[in-house]
Amino acid sequence: MDSPVPAVADVAARSVSESKKTNIFDFDRAALERFFEEELGEKKFRAHQVMKWIHHRYVTDFAGMTDLGKALRAKLEERAVVHAPQLIFDKESSDGTHKWLLGMDPKNAIETVYIPDKGRGTLCVSSQVGCALNCQFCSTATQGFNRNLSTAEIIGQVWIAARHLGNVPHQQRKLTNVVMMGMGEPLANFDNVVRAMSIMRDDLGYGLANKRVTLSTAGMVPMIDRLAAESDVSLAVSLHAPNDELRSELVPLNRKYPIAELMDACVRYALRKKGESVTFEYTLMKGVNDQPQHARELIRLMREFDRRVQMKDAAKVNLIPFNPFPGTRFERPDDEAIRGFQKLLNNAGMIAPVRRTRGDDIDAACGQLKGQVMDRTRRQAEFRKRLVAQGAGDAAA
Ligand code: SAH
């Protein structure tokens, strides 16, 4: 159901008046404890009480946090806010998928999607306003890039969805999984994403098991290693092509980090997280990467991965039928071709589920998220071009 659209200017008025205060949503447990001890001179357990009010009971008004003393509540009101993104509208698909458009600042909005399925509910969360990677088959790329989301803006998406769904962590779990597969490249916004994922997995936050929080990357190799060292979540990699020539065309980041380097990083990740598999996402595009020879190359790549990690099914392939969007030159293969591709993988003994298309009637399917992005990169690029044309040369590079 659509809700009325508030003026985006409302978001501006609110964020300006509150901008000088600390937003509690920016803190994971460790940071909030520090804030309470060092800034407020309070005990750690007070921080825990506040986290429970926010993430378990959806209370954002300090006055309503009734197990805190009056003086502390007043101190918090003076210094801090609990400020979530602004709900611009939400839509529900005929298949139960739900999409929220959330205002992050006066000019930018992002999308968050909830996908209910048998016994589980997955939230697809955005990490940036737009995306700078320019993958050829992704609608977000057509929007350009504006900025990273803060921790508050990332965990705020979970909070808004969880509150809407009536999720009660540890009891009535409407929200069982989070995938960082919305708009943006999560590893390009490392610190904020890792902090937000820590709140998702915290008992005082959303209490999700490590395995049920998945970060998906287009393949930022050095950051995959950092993630292995600093966080404990499931890894998904957007592969989409089994050789460099094709992958560089579809995912330009491949020119910087080609498949061999990417697979090395995935092996290191899997070895570090013993017994965990890595998911390789493969969006099937008609006549582009859906031919039998692609399946054969993919099988070789995945077998090699299993061999190096010394675990059967260490590599899981997730097949995603291409979701079209206006202006794209790609098409979805017909069902027979998709099943044929899957069969080749299955015959080689590989697990390769086809991701069911969900929420496409509300443009909420993979690769269809657009939000509202005031692109900075293109304007900057044009500005640089103008400078160069004016003879500024290297200074503008
Ligand atoms: N930047 C991260 C997170 C985005 S995840 C990443 O690349 O992994 C979104 C997933 O949907 C990625 O696997 C992406 O490649 C895939 N995708 C993008 N556009 C798509 C489209 N039009 N149809 C189907 N899948 C798409």
Residues whose N, C-alpha, C, O or C-beta is under 5 A from the ligand:
A	BS01	SAH	F137 C138 S139 M180 M181 G182 G184 E185 P186 S216 T217 A218 S238 E281 T283 I320 P321 F322 N323 C366 G367
